[in-house]
């Protein structure tokens, strides 16, 4: 159990996919304008990351390896991610229609989020167990949600500030993301997963 907690901590903070490995920057920058949208995107991506981690593991272990077609790993993982995104969109549209409307175009963009594919491929390369793969996906989702909420909170706060003209808009967002990245690099050395 301790190993699984270390995996979550490592994926969320030490090897954060957005600020340390620079995966998933498109939804990170696009969905972080408002806190409500960031929370929703974090939850939706979290569900997709966790589902994709579990199903990618199952497809690889019970389909690709027994049939000796591991060279189809990338294609099969993309199909699994697409199915997970469709399932998440269906759940959001039925259970949370307002959140579905707020997120709009960002839900299908989860399918092209390289962090989701990155988690599946990293789980595969590390030969993790099913439980470890699920916890790694959940940790990556937690880390993605944390940085998304942090950046959206900072962006909302910066809207009311007197920012110099050259730094307004995207520039201040990227500077803020860079400072957050430096903060997350401070977690290096805590874990080696």
C-alpha positions as a Markdown table, in Angstrom:
| # | Residue | x | y | z |
|---|---|---|---|---|
| 1 | Unk | 0.0 | 0.0 | 0.0 |
| 2 | Unk | 2.9 | 2.3 | 0.8 |
| 3 | Unk | 4.2 | 1.8 | -2.8 |
| 4 | Unk | 0.9 | 2.9 | -4.2 |
| 5 | Unk | 0.9 | 6.1 | -2.2 |
| 6 | Unk | 4.4 | 6.8 | -3.3 |
| 7 | Unk | 3.3 | 6.3 | -6.9 |
| 8 | Unk | 0.4 | 8.8 | -6.5 |
| 9 | Unk | 2.7 | 11.3 | -4.8 |
| 10 | Unk | 5.4 | 10.8 | -7.5 |
| 11 | Unk | 3.0 | 11.2 | -10.4 |
| 12 | Unk | 1.2 | 14.2 | -8.9 |
| 13 | Unk | 4.1 | 16.3 | -7.7 |
| 14 | Unk | 7.6 | 14.9 | -8.4 |
| 15 | Unk | 7.0 | 14.0 | -12.1 |
| 16 | Unk | 4.0 | 16.3 | -12.7 |
| 17 | Unk | 3.0 | 15.8 | -16.4 |
| 18 | Unk | 2.3 | 19.5 | -17.1 |
| 19 | Unk | 5.0 | 21.4 | -15.2 |
| 20 | Unk | 7.9 | 18.9 | -15.1 |
| 21 | Unk | 7.4 | 16.7 | -18.2 |
| 22 | Unk | 5.5 | 19.4 | -20.3 |
| 23 | Unk | 2.7 | 17.1 | -21.5 |
| 24 | Unk | -0.8 | 18.3 | -21.8 |
| 25 | Unk | -0.1 | 22.0 | -22.1 |
| 26 | Unk | -2.9 | 22.7 | -24.5 |
| 27 | Unk | -5.8 | 22.0 | -22.1 |
| 28 | Unk | -3.6 | 23.4 | -19.2 |
| 29 | Unk | -3.4 | 26.8 | -20.9 |
| 30 | Unk | -6.8 | 26.7 | -22.6 |
| 31 | Unk | -9.0 | 25.6 | -19.7 |
| 32 | Unk | -7.4 | 27.6 | -17.0 |
| 33 | Unk | -9.2 | 31.0 | -17.6 |
| 34 | Unk | -11.8 | 30.4 | -14.9 |
| 35 | Unk | -11.7 | 28.3 | -11.8 |
| 36 | Unk | -15.0 | 26.6 | -12.5 |
| 37 | Unk | -13.8 | 25.4 | -15.9 |
| 38 | Unk | -10.5 | 24.4 | -14.5 |
| 39 | Unk | -12.2 | 22.2 | -11.8 |
| 40 | Unk | -14.4 | 20.6 | -14.4 |
| 41 | Unk | -11.5 | 20.0 | -16.8 |
| 42 | Unk | -9.5 | 18.5 | -14.0 |
| 43 | Unk | -12.2 | 16.1 | -13.0 |
| 44 | Unk | -12.9 | 15.1 | -16.6 |
| 45 | Unk | -9.3 | 14.6 | -17.4 |
| 46 | Unk | -8.9 | 12.7 | -14.1 |
| 47 | Unk | -11.6 | 10.3 | -15.1 |
| 48 | Unk | -10.1 | 9.8 | -18.6 |
| 49 | Unk | -6.6 | 9.4 | -17.3 |
| 50 | Unk | -7.6 | 6.8 | -14.7 |
| 51 | Unk | -9.8 | 4.9 | -17.1 |
| 52 | Unk | -7.3 | 5.0 | -19.9 |
| 53 | Unk | -4.5 | 3.7 | -17.6 |
| 54 | Unk | -6.6 | 0.8 | -16.5 |
| 55 | Unk | -7.9 | -0.2 | -19.9 |
| 56 | Unk | -4.6 | 0.3 | -21.6 |
| 57 | Unk | -3.0 | -2.1 | -19.2 |
| 58 | Unk | -5.8 | -4.6 | -19.8 |
| 59 | Unk | -5.6 | -4.3 | -23.6 |
| 60 | Unk | -1.8 | -4.7 | -23.5 |
| 61 | Unk | -1.7 | -7.6 | -21.1 |
| 62 | Unk | -4.7 | -9.6 | -22.4 |
| 63 | Unk | -4.8 | -8.7 | -26.1 |
| 64 | Unk | -1.5 | -7.4 | -27.5 |
| 65 | Unk | 1.0 | -9.6 | -25.6 |
| 66 | Unk | -0.8 | -12.9 | -26.0 |
| 67 | Unk | -1.4 | -12.2 | -29.8 |
| 68 | Unk | 2.3 | -11.0 | -30.1 |
| 69 | Unk | 1.2 | -7.7 | -31.7 |
| 70 | Unk | 2.8 | -5.3 | -29.2 |
| 71 | Unk | 3.8 | -3.1 | -32.2 |
| 72 | Unk | 0.1 | -2.0 | -32.3 |
| 73 | Unk | 0.4 | -0.6 | -28.8 |
| 74 | Unk | 0.2 | 3.1 | -29.9 |
| 75 | Unk | -2.8 | 2.6 | -32.1 |
| 76 | Unk | -4.6 | 0.5 | -29.5 |
| 77 | Unk | -3.9 | 3.0 | -26.8 |
| 78 | Unk | -5.3 | 5.8 | -28.9 |
| 79 | Unk | -8.5 | 3.8 | -29.5 |
| 80 | Unk | -8.8 | 3.1 | -25.7 |
| 81 | Unk | -8.3 | 6.8 | -25.0 |
| 82 | Unk | -10.9 | 7.8 | -27.5 |
| 83 | Unk | -13.4 | 5.4 | -25.9 |
| 84 | Unk | -12.6 | 6.7 | -22.4 |
| 85 | Unk | -13.2 | 10.3 | -23.7 |
| 86 | Unk | -16.5 | 9.3 | -25.2 |
| 87 | Unk | -17.5 | 7.6 | -22.0 |
| 88 | Unk | -16.5 | 10.7 | -20.0 |
| 89 | Unk | -18.4 | 13.0 | -22.3 |
| 90 | Unk | -21.5 | 10.8 | -22.1 |
| 91 | Unk | -21.3 | 10.8 | -18.2 |
| 92 | Unk | -20.8 | 14.6 | -18.1 |
| 93 | Unk | -23.6 | 15.3 | -20.5 |
| 94 | Unk | -26.1 | 13.2 | -18.6 |
| 95 | Unk | -25.0 | 13.8 | -15.0 |
| 96 | Unk | -23.7 | 17.3 | -15.2 |
| 97 | Unk | -25.2 | 19.1 | -18.2 |
| 98 | Unk | -24.1 | 22.6 | -17.0 |
| 99 | Unk | -20.5 | 21.4 | -16.6 |
| 100 | Unk | -20.7 | 19.8 | -20.0 |
| 101 | Unk | -21.8 | 23.1 | -21.5 |
| 102 | Unk | -19.1 | 25.1 | -19.7 |
| 103 | Unk | -16.3 | 22.7 | -20.9 |
| 104 | Unk | -17.6 | 22.6 | -24.4 |
| 105 | Unk | -14.8 | 22.0 | -26.9 |
| 106 | Unk | -12.3 | 21.0 | -24.2 |
| 107 | Unk | -13.8 | 17.6 | -23.6 |
| 108 | Unk | -13.0 | 16.3 | -27.1 |
| 109 | Unk | -9.6 | 17.9 | -26.7 |
| 110 | Unk | -8.8 | 15.4 | -23.9 |
| 111 | Unk | -8.5 | 12.8 | -26.6 |
| 112 | Unk | -5.6 | 14.7 | -28.1 |
| 113 | Unk | -4.1 | 15.5 | -24.7 |
| 114 | Unk | -0.6 | 14.0 | -24.9 |
| 115 | Unk | -0.5 | 13.5 | -21.1 |
| 116 | Unk | -3.2 | 10.8 | -21.4 |
| 117 | Unk | -1.2 | 8.9 | -24.0 |
| 118 | Unk | 2.0 | 9.6 | -22.1 |
| 119 | Unk | 0.6 | 8.0 | -18.9 |
| 120 | Unk | -0.5 | 4.9 | -20.9 |
| 121 | Unk | 2.9 | 4.5 | -22.5 |
| 122 | Unk | 4.8 | 5.2 | -19.3 |
| 123 | Unk | 2.8 | 2.5 | -17.5 |
| 124 | Unk | 3.5 | 0.1 | -20.3 |
| 125 | Unk | 7.2 | 0.8 | -20.4 |
| 126 | Unk | 7.5 | 0.5 | -16.6 |
| 127 | Unk | 5.6 | -2.8 | -16.7 |
| 128 | Unk | 3.5 | -1.8 | -13.7 |
| 129 | Unk | 0.8 | -4.0 | -12.2 |
| 130 | Unk | -2.9 | -3.1 | -12.8 |
| 131 | Unk | -3.2 | -1.5 | -9.4 |
| 132 | Unk | 0.0 | 0.5 | -9.9 |
| 133 | Unk | -1.1 | 1.6 | -13.4 |
| 134 | Unk | -4.4 | 2.8 | -12.0 |
| 135 | Unk | -2.8 | 4.6 | -9.1 |
| 136 | Unk | -0.2 | 6.2 | -11.5 |
| 137 | Unk | -3.1 | 7.4 | -13.7 |
| 138 | Unk | -4.9 | 8.8 | -10.7 |
| 139 | Unk | -1.7 | 10.5 | -9.4 |
| 140 | Unk | -1.2 | 12.0 | -12.9 |
| 141 | Unk | -4.8 | 13.2 | -12.9 |
| 142 | Unk | -4.4 | 14.7 | -9.4 |
| 143 | Unk | -1.3 | 16.5 | -10.4 |
| 144 | Unk | -3.0 | 17.8 | -13.6 |
| 145 | Unk | -5.9 | 19.0 | -11.5 |
| 146 | Unk | -3.7 | 20.7 | -9.0 |
| 147 | Unk | -1.8 | 22.7 | -11.5 |
| 148 | Unk | -4.9 | 23.5 | -13.5 |
| 149 | Unk | -6.6 | 25.0 | -10.4 |
| 150 | Unk | -3.4 | 26.8 | -9.3 |
| 151 | Unk | -3.0 | 28.5 | -12.7 |
| 152 | Unk | -6.6 | 29.4 | -13.0 |
| 153 | Unk | -6.6 | 30.9 | -9.6 |
| 154 | Unk | -3.5 | 32.9 | -10.4 |
| 155 | Unk | -4.9 | 34.0 | -13.8 |
| 156 | Unk | -8.2 | 35.2 | -12.2 |
| 157 | Unk | -6.1 | 37.2 | -9.6 |
| 158 | Unk | -3.9 | 38.7 | -12.3 |
| 159 | Unk | -6.9 | 40.0 | -14.2 |
| 160 | Unk | -7.4 | 42.7 | -11.7 |
| 161 | Unk | -3.7 | 43.6 | -11.4 |
| 162 | Unk | -1.8 | 46.3 | -13.2 |
| 163 | Unk | 0.4 | 44.2 | -15.4 |
| 164 | Unk | 2.9 | 46.0 | -17.7 |
| 165 | Unk | 1.7 | 46.1 | -21.3 |
| 166 | Unk | 4.3 | 43.7 | -22.8 |
| 167 | Unk | 3.3 | 41.0 | -20.3 |
| 168 | Unk | -0.5 | 41.2 | -20.7 |
| 169 | Unk | -2.4 | 38.2 | -22.0 |
| 170 | Unk | -0.5 | 35.1 | -22.9 |
| 171 | Unk | 2.9 | 36.4 | -21.8 |
| 172 | Unk | 1.9 | 36.7 | -18.1 |
| 173 | Unk | 0.2 | 33.3 | -18.3 |
| 174 | Unk | 3.4 | 31.7 | -19.6 |
| 175 | Unk | 5.6 | 33.5 | -17.0 |
| 176 | Unk | 3.2 | 32.3 | -14.3 |
| 177 | Unk | 3.3 | 28.8 | -15.6 |
| 178 | Unk | 7.1 | 28.9 | -15.7 |
| 179 | Unk | 7.3 | 30.0 | -12.0 |
| 180 | Unk | 4.9 | 27.2 | -11.1 |
| 181 | Unk | 7.1 | 24.8 | -13.0 |
| 182 | Unk | 10.1 | 26.0 | -11.0 |
| 183 | Unk | 8.2 | 25.4 | -7.8 |
| 184 | Unk | 7.4 | 21.8 | -8.9 |
| 185 | Unk | 11.0 | 21.1 | -9.8 |
| 186 | Unk | 11.6 | 21.6 | -6.1 |
| 187 | Unk | 10.0 | 18.2 | -5.4 |
| 188 | Unk | 12.7 | 16.4 | -7.4 |
| 189 | Unk | 14.6 | 13.9 | -5.3 |
| 190 | Unk | 11.6 | 12.9 | -3.1 |
| 191 | Unk | 10.8 | 9.8 | -5.1 |
| 192 | Unk | 12.3 | 7.9 | -8.0 |
| 193 | Unk | 9.3 | 6.2 | -9.6 |
